[in-house]
């Protein structure tokens, strides 16, 4: 089956690139978002996020009429749900965005449609989505009711791309596709074969959901090992980056690099979905989360020590020390601030040292309001290097890697080991 029109719900870091790639491959795409600014920006052929190669593709597909953005879903052959799944309370998954997406598409669902959940979700969420849809459209049948004979097909196909490489990896990476029935899986696989050059691997919905959570939990556990090593090495006066380089000479060892914590919409979030579902069983996964969540507090402790050292070095009082936090995004060379430990560190330092904190983030033009409210100023890298008393390197942006600090008199806290 060839899909001629699809509707993508959510035009963020995953939804917009996905909608655009479908549009590039001959599909008529309607993108839906509740953010009016995002909708208007996209319809101008521009983008409201930073992702290499995306803006040109959006401009092209909007100009040729294969992509448009709206705030209300339209009838289509397939619907892709690409909305956030954040926390509510103590790491409890918040599925309200998915439920809202179901409510929005329910009025335009028609017999034969396919609904795919792309949002990273706890196990059983795809089944819950099908239940919501059945509640909103009792005139249609769903897989939990009629199995292979259902009017609507429902599947889960988690995104698994790297920010900064999304446009390439959407096409090249394998996709895990889990339908609520075999026909659901086959329909979803046919949809993604529109542009996916990798393999479309079919499984069931629960396994597909767990696959994405497992991938990111694996990364989280390995990062936690590196972060814990960095804390131990600091205590023992050992250069952790030299240590890791030496250990990685072993043919079966590949230790990752430590940093100031773990952020982003996946690795910092997804392991908690497993922990929340099976709290008595997810021991290693839970411990890794605690290690990585602790790392920002450890970094703040090192900054406190650096401020005292800078006060002694300059003769200034602690309240007069200027602190420059370099990097706010959750990883290098992107503008994504979601769950960013660098952002949290910067905010907490501003709480403790009011009117003393600068932020340097070359990938944004304005600070988020919560940092503005804390009187944090966005400054250029040169100003920070020349005038700050303490430099806190939080993210290894390319601008920071190429910078020289030989002429800076600041005390340096380098969480990425690029200014050793």
Phi, psi and omega in degrees: 000134178259125179272126181259335179217131177229162179234123181253120182263113183104115185243051179264215187294339178251315184299315182293312176301320180296314178301319183292318180294320174300316181297326177293339184252033168087010179261139173280117189242130171250116178262137185238134176210150178278349180275106183299321179298318180297316180299312181295320180297314181297318181292346172271003182079021180241176181231153182254007177227170177253122175203122182307137176073357183283316186298318179297320181292320177296314180302317182293313184288326175293317181297323182274357174085008180272349178226130171218155180246142177219174175256000182225130179298152175241161175301139181204175178274333179217149179234128177250125181261112184233058185250164182292154171230076183278194178261158163226135183068215184274080176061026174274129181298137178257106182262013184295329179292323177292318178298318178297323177297319177299316179298324184286325183270341184306316183297336184253004178294142177226155178306133181096353181288157175244134175239122182243128173269117175261338182303134175295126194217156173297156177302137180089001180293322179299321176295321178294322178299318179296324178294318178298315181298320179295325178294319183280338180229071181295346179280348179250155177256150185233166188303326180290348180256311186243006180050238185291343182264013183292153177290324185245136175265140182226134182210166175240132176221091186291141173288150180212061184240159180261123175307135185096341179231018190300313186297327178281313187288332174305322183275319190273329186287150170295152176241136175266123185236119181237108178268163175283343170217172179296319179295326176298315180297315182296321179296317179294319178298319177299322179297310185286337176292353174304323182224344185286123176270338174288183181275139172265103187266123186264135174214198175263169188297316182296319179292322177297318177298314182291331179300312180296317179296323180292317180303314183283331175291323175302314178297318182297317180298317181290324175293322179299322177299315179294318180294321178294320175302318182297323179290317178296315182295323176299319179295324184264006180058049178241139176286108186294329182288322173295318180301313182295320178299320179290314181297326181286355173287343174293134186296343181241022178238132178215078180283137179282178182265137177286168178201207183267003181147197179230133180225195180096169185280356184241292191296326181280350186246310191303319179303328179295333177296322177289315181299317181295324182284321183226068188297331182277349186251331187273064187286309181293317180299318180295315180298319178299319178299318180294320178299312183289327177288336179281333188304318177302323179293324177295318179298317179300322175299320178292325177293319176304317178296320181294325180294319176296317178297319179293324177296317178292325182288320186263341185082003178281155171287157181305323182289349180255359180286131179263128185246124178250120177263118186261106180103131177236337183288167185278346174209174189290142166064030172225171181255007187282117183258005185296128178054028186286124176294329178297319178296317180295318179299313180300316180295317181291325176295322179294328176294321183277328182236074186298139178064019180244356190252129170253153173240137175240113180217097185292349183263004176230155178258347179210149180281153171297153187302325183293335174278323176300319180297339179265012178062032174275135183254134174277119183234165178284157181300317182300319179297318180297315182296325185274329191243342182286148175270333177228127176253124180246102181276112186251330183225137186272057175300151182300327179297326181282323179298324183272354182280150176253133178248015183297332181264003180273139177264008185286153168279132189250133168245107186250104182276355182242357174070028182264349180242036183296000000 
